[in-house]
Amino acid sequence: MDLFNITKRLIDIVGSIFGIILFSPILLVGAIWVKIVSPRGLVFANPPPRVGKNKVPFKLLKFRSMIPNAHDWMKSQPELWKKYLENDYKLDPDPRLLPGAKILRKFSIDEIPQFINILKGEMSLVGPRAYYFFEVENQLKKHPKSKRYIEEALGVKPGLTGPWQVGGRSEIGFADRVKMDAQYAKRHSILYDLLIILKTPLAVLMAKGAY
């Protein structure tokens, strides 16, 4: 492992431990909220696996902000599923959302459990967005020229934050997003990581591109 990766991993370990401690009250409140508004489901979402570094699948941890088995329910609704795929995996309004879920998602509160993924080494504090396998497959059919960008982006760990997250989130389409992710993957810069981390609180508070 080279100096860059050693330094990045040390930052991830320290940062994730700090994040878990700092946000522990929010983690507790978030878990209680999910059980109050949807007692029959799990606290964490249970969607399909995400694509990790080198295409290794992993379970991304997020507070559940949707009805139980939301992904399977969506696939059972042909018209909604078609609209979901055509709209870059977004629905507005989204019939799957729990009461109050928009606040969690708008300010990325549902993402806080990913500090555990970072501590485990499945993710990094900074990196490309964690894609679904079906998302990559479907989007490459629509954007075949994006294949090389996807391959580059999947060569590094996905991040809790990254260029897409601080650059506009859902306002940025797939083709532009993977270019940003590929450029990040090739950059290999601790200073750039720190700059993205510094930009993240403002991006969260402004909730630009959140849905």
C-alpha positions, 0 to 999 in steps of 0.5 A, a space after each residue: 500500500 502506497 503513502 497516499 492510501 495509508 494516509 487516506 485510510 488513517 484519515 478514514 479511521 480517525 474520521 469515522 470514529 470521530 463521526 460516530 461519537 459526534 453524531 451518536 445522539 442523532 444516530 439514537 434519535 434517528 433509530 427511535 424515529 424509524 421505529 416510531 413511524 414504521 415499527 414493523 420494519 428494520 431501523 436500517 434500509 435493506 436495499 440491493 447491495 452497492 458496488 464497492 471498490 473493484 466491483 465488490 458488493 457491500 451493504 451500505 448502511 442508511 436509516 430506513 426512510 421508506 416503507 419496508 421492502 420499498 425496492 421490491 414494492 417499487 418493482 411490483 408497480 410497472 408504471 412507477 418503476 418505469 418512471 423511476 428508471 427514466 428519471 435517474 432513480 428519483 420520484 417526486 413525490 415518492 410514495 415510498 417515503 415515511 412521514 418526516 423522511 424528506 427532512 432526513 434525506 434533505 440534510 443527509 441524516 439518513 447517511 450518518 450510519 455510513 461512518 460504520 461502513 467507513 470504519 469497516 473499510 468498505 467506504 471512505 470519507 471521500 469518494 465517488 457515489 456508491 452505485 447500485 449494480 442495476 443502476 450501473 447496468 441500466 445507465 450504461 445502456 443509456 450512456 454507453 460512452 460512460 463505460 470508461 468513466 465507470 470503470 475508473 470510478 469503481 477502482 476506488 472506494 465509494 465515499 460518504 461525501 465526494 465531488 458529486 455530493 458537494 457539487 449539486 447531487 441530484 441536479 447532476 445527471 448520470 453522465 456528468 456524475 460519472 465523469 466527476 467520479 472518474 476525475 476524482 479517482 484519478 486525482 489521488 490527492 489528500 488535499 483535495 479530499 480535505 477540501 471536499 470534507 470542508 465543503 460538505 457541511 455547507 452543501 448539507 446545510 444548503 441541501 442543494 440537489 437533495 430530494 
